Structures are given as C-alpha cells and as structure tokens.
C-alpha cells in the first residue's frame, strides 16, 4: 500500500505525471485508487500499470 500525502499537486497534462515505483516489486490481483476526503475529486486523463504476469 502506498499513500501520496505530500500536498504537491501534479498532473500529466503539464508534463509532470505522478509516478510511483516499488523497487522491490509487488504482487497484486487488484488495484484500488481512492481519494480521502469529502470535498475532493479524482479526474483521470490516463492511468498506466506495468508488470509481468505471475506464474
């Protein structure tokens, strides 16, 4: 699990997308993206996930 809570606004439209990399690697079957708070919104232009199929 990771959480971005540094308060820095980011966005791919301006050429500065948010990128998270786990150097040790993770295994997952599902991915959940949530936003905490009542008066906030998520607007996605694009989401990309990269990895390999588990054996």
PDB file of N, CA, C, O and CB in Angstrom:
ATOM      1  N   UNK A   1       0.845  -1.174   0.000  1.00  0.00           N
ATOM      2  CA  UNK A   1       0.000   0.000   0.000  1.00  0.00           C
ATOM      3  C   UNK A   1       0.888   1.233   0.000  1.00  0.00           C
ATOM      4  O   UNK A   1       1.904   1.288   0.693  1.00  0.00           O
ATOM      5  CB  UNK A   1      -0.960   0.000   1.214  1.00  0.00           C
ATOM      6  N   UNK A   2       0.499   2.188  -0.764  1.00  0.00           N
ATOM      7  CA  UNK A   2       1.214   3.454  -0.783  1.00  0.00           C
ATOM      8  C   UNK A   2       0.217   4.589  -0.655  1.00  0.00           C
ATOM      9  O   UNK A   2      -0.951   4.454  -1.021  1.00  0.00           O
ATOM     10  CB  UNK A   2       2.052   3.602  -2.072  1.00  0.00           C
ATOM     11  N   UNK A   3       0.682   5.688  -0.142  1.00  0.00           N
ATOM     12  CA  UNK A   3      -0.187   6.845   0.040  1.00  0.00           C
ATOM     13  C   UNK A   3       0.589   8.106  -0.321  1.00  0.00           C
ATOM     14  O   UNK A   3       1.690   8.336   0.179  1.00  0.00           O
ATOM     15  CB  UNK A   3      -0.724   6.922   1.501  1.00  0.00           C
ATOM     16  N   UNK A   4       0.007   8.911  -1.187  1.00  0.00           N
ATOM     17  CA  UNK A   4       0.617  10.201  -1.542  1.00  0.00           C
ATOM     18  C   UNK A   4      -0.071  11.268  -0.706  1.00  0.00           C
ATOM     19  O   UNK A   4      -1.255  11.548  -0.896  1.00  0.00           O
ATOM     20  CB  UNK A   4       0.487  10.512  -3.093  1.00  0.00           C
ATOM     21  N   UNK A   5       0.657  11.850   0.201  1.00  0.00           N
ATOM     22  CA  UNK A   5       0.062  12.869   1.063  1.00  0.00           C
ATOM     23  C   UNK A   5       1.013  14.034   1.301  1.00  0.00           C
ATOM     24  O   UNK A   5       1.031  14.617   2.385  1.00  0.00           O
ATOM     25  CB  UNK A   5      -0.346  12.258   2.393  1.00  0.00           C
ATOM     26  N   UNK A   6       1.808  14.372   0.280  1.00  0.00           N
ATOM     27  CA  UNK A   6       2.752  15.477   0.435  1.00  0.00           C
ATOM     28  C   UNK A   6       2.156  16.830   0.063  1.00  0.00           C
ATOM     29  O   UNK A   6       2.813  17.858   0.229  1.00  0.00           O
ATOM     30  CB  UNK A   6       3.973  15.223  -0.404  1.00  0.00           C
ATOM     31  N   UNK A   7       0.915  16.845  -0.439  1.00  0.00           N
ATOM     32  CA  UNK A   7       0.251  18.103  -0.755  1.00  0.00           C
ATOM     33  C   UNK A   7       0.650  18.722  -2.080  1.00  0.00           C
ATOM     34  O   UNK A   7       0.112  19.763  -2.458  1.00  0.00           O
ATOM     35  CB  UNK A   7       0.515  19.070   0.313  1.00  0.00           C
ATOM     36  N   UNK A   8       1.582  18.106  -2.795  1.00  0.00           N
ATOM     37  CA  UNK A   8       2.015  18.634  -4.088  1.00  0.00           C
ATOM     38  C   UNK A   8       1.012  18.236  -5.159  1.00  0.00           C
ATOM     39  O   UNK A   8       0.690  17.056  -5.302  1.00  0.00           O
ATOM     40  CB  UNK A   8       3.433  18.123  -4.452  1.00  0.00           C
ATOM     41  N   UNK A   9       0.516  19.210  -5.911  1.00  0.00           N
ATOM     42  CA  UNK A   9      -0.430  18.938  -6.994  1.00  0.00           C
ATOM     43  C   UNK A   9       0.366  18.520  -8.219  1.00  0.00           C
ATOM     44  O   UNK A   9       1.401  19.112  -8.529  1.00  0.00           O
ATOM     45  CB  UNK A   9      -1.328  20.187  -7.302  1.00  0.00           C
ATOM     46  N   UNK A  10      -0.107  17.526  -8.897  1.00  0.00           N
ATOM     47  CA  UNK A  10       0.571  17.012 -10.078  1.00  0.00           C
ATOM     48  C   UNK A  10      -0.455  16.750 -11.158  1.00  0.00           C
ATOM     49  O   UNK A  10      -1.659  16.736 -10.900  1.00  0.00           O
ATOM     50  CB  UNK A  10       1.367  15.729  -9.753  1.00  0.00           C
ATOM     51  N   UNK A  11       0.028  16.545 -12.361  1.00  0.00           N
ATOM     52  CA  UNK A  11      -0.874  16.215 -13.463  1.00  0.00           C
ATOM     53  C   UNK A  11      -0.100  15.918 -14.724  1.00  0.00           C
ATOM     54  O   UNK A  11       0.933  16.533 -14.988  1.00  0.00           O
ATOM     55  CB  UNK A  11      -1.856  17.349 -13.712  1.00  0.00           C
ATOM     56  N   UNK A  12      -0.592  14.983 -15.498  1.00  0.00           N
ATOM     57  CA  UNK A  12       0.083  14.600 -16.724  1.00  0.00           C
ATOM     58  C   UNK A  12      -0.043  15.629 -17.824  1.00  0.00           C
ATOM     59  O   UNK A  12       0.820  15.683 -18.700  1.00  0.00           O
ATOM     60  CB  UNK A  12      -0.446  13.303 -17.202  1.00  0.00           C
ATOM     61  N   UNK A  13      -1.089  16.453 -17.819  1.00  0.00           N
ATOM     62  CA  UNK A  13      -1.301  17.441 -18.877  1.00  0.00           C
ATOM     63  C   UNK A  13      -0.178  18.469 -18.918  1.00  0.00           C
ATOM     64  O   UNK A  13       0.133  19.009 -19.980  1.00  0.00           O
ATOM     65  CB  UNK A  13      -2.640  18.144 -18.681  1.00  0.00           C
ATOM     66  N   UNK A  14       0.431  18.742 -17.768  1.00  0.00           N
ATOM     67  CA  UNK A  14       1.520  19.716 -17.737  1.00  0.00           C
ATOM     68  C   UNK A  14       2.887  19.055 -17.907  1.00  0.00           C
ATOM     69  O   UNK A  14       3.917  19.717 -17.781  1.00  0.00           O
ATOM     70  CB  UNK A  14       1.483  20.494 -16.433  1.00  0.00           C
ATOM     71  N   UNK A  15       2.899  17.765 -18.189  1.00  0.00           N
ATOM     72  CA  UNK A  15       4.161  17.060 -18.401  1.00  0.00           C
ATOM     73  C   UNK A  15       4.810  16.533 -17.140  1.00  0.00           C
ATOM     74  O   UNK A  15       5.945  16.059 -17.190  1.00  0.00           O
ATOM     75  CB  UNK A  15       5.109  17.952 -19.083  1.00  0.00           C
ATOM     76  N   UNK A  16       4.120  16.602 -16.000  1.00  0.00           N
ATOM     77  CA  UNK A  16       4.658  16.122 -14.734  1.00  0.00           C
ATOM     78  C   UNK A  16       3.695  15.119 -14.086  1.00  0.00           C
ATOM     79  O   UNK A  16       3.059  15.436 -13.081  1.00  0.00           O
ATOM     80  CB  UNK A  16       4.926  17.306 -13.782  1.00  0.00           C
ATOM     81  N   UNK A  17       3.586  13.925 -14.651  1.00  0.00           N
ATOM     82  CA  UNK A  17       2.670  12.940 -14.073  1.00  0.00           C
ATOM     83  C   UNK A  17       3.200  12.394 -12.754  1.00  0.00           C
ATOM     84  O   UNK A  17       4.398  12.461 -12.479  1.00  0.00           O
ATOM     85  CB  UNK A  17       2.437  11.793 -15.054  1.00  0.00           C
ATOM     86  N   UNK A  18       2.309  11.860 -11.953  1.00  0.00           N
ATOM     87  CA  UNK A  18       2.706  11.201 -10.716  1.00  0.00           C
ATOM     88  C   UNK A  18       3.156   9.788 -11.080  1.00  0.00           C
ATOM     89  O   UNK A  18       2.413   9.044 -11.720  1.00  0.00           O
ATOM     90  CB  UNK A  18       1.530  11.181  -9.661  1.00  0.00           C
ATOM     91  N   UNK A  19       4.362   9.420 -10.677  1.00  0.00           N
ATOM     92  CA  UNK A  19       4.914   8.096 -10.963  1.00  0.00           C
ATOM     93  C   UNK A  19       5.336   7.471  -9.652  1.00  0.00           C
ATOM     94  O   UNK A  19       6.072   8.078  -8.874  1.00  0.00           O
ATOM     95  CB  UNK A  19       6.115   8.174 -11.958  1.00  0.00           C
ATOM     96  N   UNK A  20       4.869   6.255  -9.406  1.00  0.00           N
ATOM     97  CA  UNK A  20       5.263   5.514  -8.209  1.00  0.00           C
ATOM     98  C   UNK A  20       5.889   4.204  -8.652  1.00  0.00           C
ATOM     99  O   UNK A  20       5.308   3.473  -9.454  1.00  0.00           O
ATOM    100  CB  UNK A  20       4.043   5.263  -7.260  1.00  0.00           C
ATOM    101  N   UNK A  21       7.069   3.906  -8.132  1.00  0.00           N
ATOM    102  CA  UNK A  21       7.783   2.673  -8.463  1.00  0.00           C
ATOM    103  C   UNK A  21       8.198   2.006  -7.166  1.00  0.00           C
ATOM    104  O   UNK A  21       8.799   2.642  -6.299  1.00  0.00           O
ATOM    105  CB  UNK A  21       9.025   2.953  -9.375  1.00  0.00           C
ATOM    106  N   UNK A  22       7.880   0.729  -7.030  1.00  0.00           N
ATOM    107  CA  UNK A  22       8.331  -0.060  -5.885  1.00  0.00           C
ATOM    108  C   UNK A  22       9.542  -0.855  -6.342  1.00  0.00           C
ATOM    109  O   UNK A  22       9.405  -1.792  -7.129  1.00  0.00           O
ATOM    110  CB  UNK A  22       7.191  -1.007  -5.335  1.00  0.00           C
ATOM    111  N   UNK A  23      10.719  -0.497  -5.863  1.00  0.00           N
ATOM    112  CA  UNK A  23      11.961  -1.121  -6.318  1.00  0.00           C
ATOM    113  C   UNK A  23      12.017  -2.618  -6.007  1.00  0.00           C
ATOM    114  O   UNK A  23      12.637  -3.375  -6.754  1.00  0.00           O
ATOM    115  CB  UNK A  23      13.146  -0.428  -5.681  1.00  0.00           C
ATOM    116  N   UNK A  24      11.388  -3.050  -4.931  1.00  0.00           N
ATOM    117  CA  UNK A  24      11.429  -4.469  -4.568  1.00  0.00           C
ATOM    118  C   UNK A  24      10.360  -5.277  -5.291  1.00  0.00           C
ATOM    119  O   UNK A  24      10.388  -6.507  -5.256  1.00  0.00           O
ATOM    120  CB  UNK A  24      11.262  -4.630  -3.068  1.00  0.00           C
ATOM    121  N   UNK A  25       9.419  -4.603  -5.944  1.00  0.00           N
ATOM    122  CA  UNK A  25       8.362  -5.306  -6.672  1.00  0.00           C
ATOM    123  C   UNK A  25       7.227  -5.712  -5.751  1.00  0.00           C
ATOM    124  O   UNK A  25       7.430  -5.907  -4.553  1.00  0.00           O
ATOM    125  CB  UNK A  25       8.924  -6.534  -7.368  1.00  0.00           C
ATOM    126  N   UNK A  26       6.055  -5.838  -6.301  1.00  0.00           N
ATOM    127  CA  UNK A  26       4.886  -6.274  -5.539  1.00  0.00           C
ATOM    128  C   UNK A  26       4.079  -7.240  -6.392  1.00  0.00           C
ATOM    129  O   UNK A  26       4.196  -7.255  -7.617  1.00  0.00           O
ATOM    130  CB  UNK A  26       4.012  -5.060  -5.099  1.00  0.00           C
ATOM    131  N   UNK A  27       3.265  -8.038  -5.733  1.00  0.00           N
ATOM    132  CA  UNK A  27       2.310  -8.905  -6.425  1.00  0.00           C
ATOM    133  C   UNK A  27       0.919  -8.438  -6.056  1.00  0.00           C
ATOM    134  O   UNK A  27       0.629  -8.177  -4.889  1.00  0.00           O
ATOM    135  CB  UNK A  27       2.518 -10.417  -6.055  1.00  0.00           C
ATOM    136  N   UNK A  28       0.064  -8.334  -7.051  1.00  0.00           N
ATOM    137  CA  UNK A  28      -1.302  -7.868  -6.794  1.00  0.00           C
ATOM    138  C   UNK A  28      -2.257  -8.500  -7.790  1.00  0.00           C
ATOM    139  O   UNK A  28      -1.888  -8.796  -8.927  1.00  0.00           O
ATOM    140  CB  UNK A  28      -1.385  -6.325  -6.872  1.00  0.00           C
ATOM    141  N   UNK A  29      -3.457  -8.697  -7.359  1.00  0.00           N
ATOM    142  CA  UNK A  29      -4.513  -9.163  -8.246  1.00  0.00           C
ATOM    143  C   UNK A  29      -5.429  -8.004  -8.621  1.00  0.00           C
ATOM    144  O   UNK A  29      -5.936  -7.954  -9.742  1.00  0.00           O
ATOM    145  CB  UNK A  29      -5.318 -10.298  -7.584  1.00  0.00           C
ATOM    146  N   UNK A  30      -5.642  -7.085  -7.707  1.00  0.00           N
ATOM    147  CA  UNK A  30      -6.498  -5.921  -7.925  1.00  0.00           C
ATOM    148  C   UNK A  30      -5.751  -4.669  -7.501  1.00  0.00           C
ATOM    149  O   UNK A  30      -4.801  -4.721  -6.721  1.00  0.00           O
ATOM    150  CB  UNK A  30      -7.834  -6.055  -7.147  1.00  0.00           C
ATOM    151  N   UNK A  31      -6.200  -3.553  -8.030  1.00  0.00           N
ATOM    152  CA  UNK A  31      -5.643  -2.263  -7.658  1.00  0.00           C
ATOM    153  C   UNK A  31      -6.800  -1.331  -7.335  1.00  0.00           C
ATOM    154  O   UNK A  31      -7.765  -1.249  -8.094  1.00  0.00           O
ATOM    155  CB  UNK A  31      -4.742  -1.678  -8.793  1.00  0.00           C
ATOM    156  N   UNK A  32      -6.707  -0.640  -6.227  1.00  0.00           N
ATOM    157  CA  UNK A  32      -7.743   0.314  -5.836  1.00  0.00           C
ATOM    158  C   UNK A  32      -7.131   1.699  -5.752  1.00  0.00           C
ATOM    159  O   UNK A  32      -6.085   1.893  -5.132  1.00  0.00           O
ATOM    160  CB  UNK A  32      -8.392  -0.084  -4.483  1.00  0.00           C
ATOM    161  N   UNK A  33      -7.789   2.657  -6.381  1.00  0.00           N
ATOM    162  CA  UNK A  33      -7.374   4.051  -6.298  1.00  0.00           C
ATOM    163  C   UNK A  33      -8.502   4.797  -5.606  1.00  0.00           C
ATOM    164  O   UNK A  33      -9.632   4.819  -6.095  1.00  0.00           O
ATOM    165  CB  UNK A  33      -7.055   4.663  -7.722  1.00  0.00           C
ATOM    166  N   UNK A  34      -8.200   5.400  -4.479  1.00  0.00           N
ATOM    167  CA  UNK A  34      -9.216   6.136  -3.732  1.00  0.00           C
ATOM    168  C   UNK A  34      -8.664   7.504  -3.350  1.00  0.00           C
ATOM    169  O   UNK A  34      -7.455   7.736  -3.360  1.00  0.00           O
ATOM    170  CB  UNK A  34      -9.659   5.348  -2.467  1.00  0.00           C
ATOM    171  N   UNK A  35      -9.561   8.376  -3.024  1.00  0.00           N
ATOM    172  CA  UNK A  35      -9.177   9.699  -2.531  1.00  0.00           C
ATOM    173  C   UNK A  35      -9.874   9.900  -1.192  1.00  0.00           C
ATOM    174  O   UNK A  35     -11.063   9.619  -1.044  1.00  0.00           O
ATOM    175  CB  UNK A  35      -9.557  10.841  -3.559  1.00  0.00           C
ATOM    176  N   UNK A  36      -9.125  10.384  -0.237  1.00  0.00           N
ATOM    177  CA  UNK A  36      -9.668  10.597   1.098  1.00  0.00           C
ATOM    178  C   UNK A  36     -10.202  12.010   1.217  1.00  0.00           C
ATOM    179  O   UNK A  36      -9.544  12.956   0.782  1.00  0.00           O
ATOM    180  CB  UNK A  36      -8.605  10.332   2.172  1.00  0.00           C
ATOM    181  N   UNK A  37     -11.353  12.168   1.784  1.00  0.00           N
ATOM    182  CA  UNK A  37     -11.931  13.496   1.978  1.00  0.00           C
ATOM    183  C   UNK A  37     -13.310  13.578   1.369  1.00  0.00           C
ATOM    184  O   UNK A  37     -13.691  12.757   0.534  1.00  0.00           O
ATOM    185  CB  UNK A  37     -11.032  14.568   1.377  1.00  0.00           C
ATOM    186  N   UNK A  38     -14.053  14.582   1.798  1.00  0.00           N
ATOM    187  CA  UNK A  38     -15.433  14.735   1.348  1.00  0.00           C
ATOM    188  C   UNK A  38     -15.575  15.681   0.161  1.00  0.00           C
ATOM    189  O   UNK A  38     -16.468  15.501  -0.667  1.00  0.00           O
ATOM    190  CB  UNK A  38     -16.282  15.228   2.482  1.00  0.00           C
ATOM    191  N   UNK A  39     -14.722  16.667   0.068  1.00  0.00           N
ATOM    192  CA  UNK A  39     -14.888  17.696  -0.957  1.00  0.00           C
ATOM    193  C   UNK A  39     -13.730  17.680  -1.950  1.00  0.00           C
ATOM    194  O   UNK A  39     -13.216  18.734  -2.323  1.00  0.00           O
ATOM    195  CB  UNK A  39     -15.002  19.076  -0.310  1.00  0.00           C
ATOM    196  N   UNK A  40     -13.323  16.499  -2.375  1.00  0.00           N
ATOM    197  CA  UNK A  40     -12.241  16.359  -3.338  1.00  0.00           C
ATOM    198  C   UNK A  40     -12.686  15.437  -4.457  1.00  0.00           C
ATOM    199  O   UNK A  40     -13.588  14.619  -4.277  1.00  0.00           O
ATOM    200  CB  UNK A  40     -10.960  15.823  -2.662  1.00  0.00           C
ATOM    201  N   UNK A  41     -12.054  15.569  -5.608  1.00  0.00           N
ATOM    202  CA  UNK A  41     -12.455  14.799  -6.777  1.00  0.00           C
ATOM    203  C   UNK A  41     -11.227  14.222  -7.461  1.00  0.00           C
ATOM    204  O   UNK A  41     -10.140  14.796  -7.402  1.00  0.00           O
ATOM    205  CB  UNK A  41     -13.259  15.670  -7.757  1.00  0.00           C
ATOM    206  N   UNK A  42     -11.414  13.084  -8.107  1.00  0.00           N
ATOM    207  CA  UNK A  42     -10.374  12.486  -8.937  1.00  0.00           C
ATOM    208  C   UNK A  42     -10.754  12.699 -10.388  1.00  0.00           C
ATOM    209  O   UNK A  42     -11.881  12.403 -10.786  1.00  0.00           O
ATOM    210  CB  UNK A  42     -10.187  10.967  -8.619  1.00  0.00           C
ATOM    211  N   UNK A  43      -9.839  13.203 -11.171  1.00  0.00           N
ATOM    212  CA  UNK A  43     -10.042  13.372 -12.610  1.00  0.00           C
ATOM    213  C   UNK A  43      -8.859  12.712 -13.300  1.00  0.00           C
ATOM    214  O   UNK A  43      -7.720  13.159 -13.163  1.00  0.00           O
ATOM    215  CB  UNK A  43     -10.175  14.898 -13.015  1.00  0.00           C
ATOM    216  N   UNK A  44      -9.132  11.658 -14.033  1.00  0.00           N
ATOM    217  CA  UNK A  44      -8.060  10.919 -14.689  1.00  0.00           C
ATOM    218  C   UNK A  44      -8.008  11.241 -16.168  1.00  0.00           C
ATOM    219  O   UNK A  44      -9.027  11.221 -16.858  1.00  0.00           O
ATOM    220  CB  UNK A  44      -8.239   9.420 -14.486  1.00  0.00           C
ATOM    221  N   UNK A  45      -6.818  11.537 -16.643  1.00  0.00           N
ATOM    222  CA  UNK A  45      -6.567  11.671 -18.067  1.00  0.00           C
ATOM    223  C   UNK A  45      -6.098  10.318 -18.586  1.00  0.00           C
ATOM    224  O   UNK A  45      -6.496   9.876 -19.664  1.00  0.00           O
ATOM    225  CB  UNK A  45      -5.516  12.792 -18.361  1.00  0.00           C
ATOM    226  N   UNK A  46      -5.252   9.678 -17.806  1.00  0.00           N
ATOM    227  CA  UNK A  46      -4.688   8.402 -18.230  1.00  0.00           C
ATOM    228  C   UNK A  46      -4.089   7.708 -17.017  1.00  0.00           C
ATOM    229  O   UNK A  46      -3.516   8.359 -16.143  1.00  0.00           O
ATOM    230  CB  UNK A  46      -3.619   8.599 -19.345  1.00  0.00           C
ATOM    231  N   UNK A  47      -4.221   6.384 -16.963  1.00  0.00           N
ATOM    232  CA  UNK A  47      -3.595   5.576 -15.920  1.00  0.00           C
ATOM    233  C   UNK A  47      -2.899   4.420 -16.621  1.00  0.00           C
ATOM    234  O   UNK A  47      -3.487   3.772 -17.487  1.00  0.00           O
ATOM    235  CB  UNK A  47      -4.648   5.063 -14.854  1.00  0.00           C
ATOM    236  N   UNK A  48      -1.660   4.162 -16.255  1.00  0.00           N
ATOM    237  CA  UNK A  48      -0.930   3.049 -16.845  1.00  0.00           C
ATOM    238  C   UNK A  48      -0.323   2.208 -15.731  1.00  0.00           C
ATOM    239  O   UNK A  48       0.222   2.733 -14.760  1.00  0.00           O
ATOM    240  CB  UNK A  48       0.168   3.553 -17.818  1.00  0.00           C
ATOM    241  N   UNK A  49      -0.429   0.899 -15.890  1.00  0.00           N
ATOM    242  CA  UNK A  49       0.177  -0.060 -14.960  1.00  0.00           C
ATOM    243  C   UNK A  49       1.061  -0.986 -15.772  1.00  0.00           C
ATOM    244  O   UNK A  49       0.660  -1.462 -16.834  1.00  0.00           O
ATOM    245  CB  UNK A  49      -0.913  -0.870 -14.159  1.00  0.00           C
ATOM    246  N   UNK A  50       2.243  -1.239 -15.286  1.00  0.00           N
ATOM    247  CA  UNK A  50       3.176  -2.089 -15.993  1.00  0.00           C
ATOM    248  C   UNK A  50       3.604  -3.226 -15.080  1.00  0.00           C
ATOM    249  O   UNK A  50       3.736  -3.044 -13.870  1.00  0.00           O
ATOM    250  CB  UNK A  50       4.394  -1.285 -16.483  1.00  0.00           C
ATOM    251  N   UNK A  51       3.817  -4.382 -15.655  1.00  0.00           N
ATOM    252  CA  UNK A  51       4.274  -5.512 -14.882  1.00  0.00           C
ATOM    253  C   UNK A  51       4.329  -6.764 -15.726  1.00  0.00           C
ATOM    254  O   UNK A  51       4.208  -6.722 -16.950  1.00  0.00           O
ATOM    255  CB  UNK A  51       3.383  -5.727 -13.690  1.00  0.00           C
ATOM    256  N   UNK A  52       4.513  -7.867 -15.050  1.00  0.00           N
ATOM    257  CA  UNK A  52       4.571  -9.161 -15.705  1.00  0.00           C
ATOM    258  C   UNK A  52       3.523 -10.069 -15.105  1.00  0.00           C
ATOM    259  O   UNK A  52       3.194  -9.954 -13.925  1.00  0.00           O
ATOM    260  CB  UNK A  52       5.969  -9.785 -15.582  1.00  0.00           C
ATOM    261  N   UNK A  53       3.001 -10.967 -15.909  1.00  0.00           N
ATOM    262  CA  UNK A  53       2.025 -11.930 -15.440  1.00  0.00           C
ATOM    263  C   UNK A  53       2.712 -12.931 -14.512  1.00  0.00           C
ATOM    264  O   UNK A  53       3.768 -13.473 -14.836  1.00  0.00           O
ATOM    265  CB  UNK A  53       1.347 -12.651 -16.630  1.00  0.00           C
ATOM    266  N   UNK A  54       2.094 -13.169 -13.349  1.00  0.00           N
ATOM    267  CA  UNK A  54       2.651 -14.106 -12.391  1.00  0.00           C
ATOM    268  C   UNK A  54       2.521 -15.534 -12.897  1.00  0.00           C
ATOM    269  O   UNK A  54       1.567 -15.870 -13.599  1.00  0.00           O
ATOM    270  CB  UNK A  54       1.965 -13.959 -11.038  1.00  0.00           C
ATOM    271  N   UNK A  55       3.465 -16.352 -12.543  1.00  0.00           N
ATOM    272  CA  UNK A  55       3.420 -17.758 -12.980  1.00  0.00           C
ATOM    273  C   UNK A  55       2.543 -18.586 -12.079  1.00  0.00           C
ATOM    274  O   UNK A  55       2.392 -19.788 -12.299  1.00  0.00           O
ATOM    275  CB  UNK A  55       4.817 -18.357 -13.019  1.00  0.00           C
TER     276      UNK A  55
END
